[in-house]
């Protein structure tokens, strides 16, 4: 994607060119490469285009609208970007419900990260698709709460230093982010909660793993207080080392969706990290994830993640000049030590695999399924899922079929050829150089509706009654006509 990231105090702009394949791996590069762009911003209810600048460039891969799944095992073999001892980068691998699309903030309001299926009138204005609505339309089931919860397989925090209660950087977090959150008596970030104050029932932590006390979630504020709500992060931290940035390791999520055995379990190289059962959510009444979810891989750069806080004296902490090109020296500080010298950094993904049990009918592939339809809701609110101010005209671009530069047939994919110095794809091959095979879902849960006219069904008894009635009406009409003629004579 070529798009600004409006979330999490981001300092980066996502460029499609930052995502490539090399050496047999997917490669997401992050660099100091300032990007100027027009930002659509709210000014007293009006959209105003404002020129903005982001100092860093990075990449995001997301499967929204293309590949989603419900239940199973997700496994990622990856080498984290940069160096474990240098802060500033925020690599992540995560899942998000298909009703929301990351970085498109209009799609997340009152949708992310809801997973709640009870009618609560106090929460109804805060959850767009809630269990109080008898007829929500768009193919959705009535009296059913929906949303887009988030599962973070990994969010890595590189750097040095020791946090509260002995946690050392670098480390990574494994989390389930969900609403509704706990609105009152919340723990103080950076401190452990009191007994009974936070999620604890049935949680299991692996060796050398601790509860994440540095992020308990956030309040999502809106203009009206009745529309604001709290989202919680139920999370665990696990220390890692330079080896996770120098070599490949396997990160795995097991997502069980059977009603009598729901469970989320995180692993690193087959070692247990964290286990979250449904009874832990009894604190708020939220439920385990059962929405179709899509995969996201990205590296973010944020002033809230590994950057000095508070801003050091004499630093601007908004311009972040890595090469001394900006005249103001205050722009050349306020960054993590060693970050500029480390860039560009490369997040390498060897593979992403999803396994499902063919005998488990709760395991499904598809972004809109029979039990969790989303397609009509997205079509009915499609403006939320693309950025018209960024030149986008629809949520997803058309697939590219050929057109890549070539000199010979060998430069193009199987069955394809080089014609007039451009690849011409054949068969089911796609992409500029015809190297991607046309994908499809084995099961199509929703089919396009065709409109046509069918004569109404009329029961035989009703048909006989209609004949008698029409005969009687005709006889009565004839009688009155004869009477009027006699009166004229």
Secondary structure, DSSP 8 states (H G I E B T S, - for coil): --EE--STTB-EEE-GGGEEEETTEEEEEEEEEEEEEEEEEEETTEEEEEEEEEEEEE-EEE-TTT-EEESEEEEEEEE-SS-TT----EEEEEEEETTS-TT-GGGTTTTBTB---S--HHHHTT-SS-TT-S---TT--TT----B-EEEEEEEE---SB-GGG-BSSEEEEEEEEBS---SS---TTS---TTSS--TT-EE-TTEEE--S--EEEE--SSGGG-EEEEEEEEEEE--THHHHS-EEEEEEEE--TTS-EEEEEETTEEEEEEEGGGGGGTT-----S-EEEEEEEE-BTTSSS-SS--TT--SSS--SSS-SS-GGGG-SS-TTHHHH-SEEEEEEEEEEE--TT-TT-EESSS-SSS--HHHHHHTGGGGS-GGGT--SSS----BS--B-SSGGGS-TT-EEETTEEE--TTEEBTTT-EE----SS----------------HHHHHHHHHHHHHHHHHHHHHHHHHHHHH-
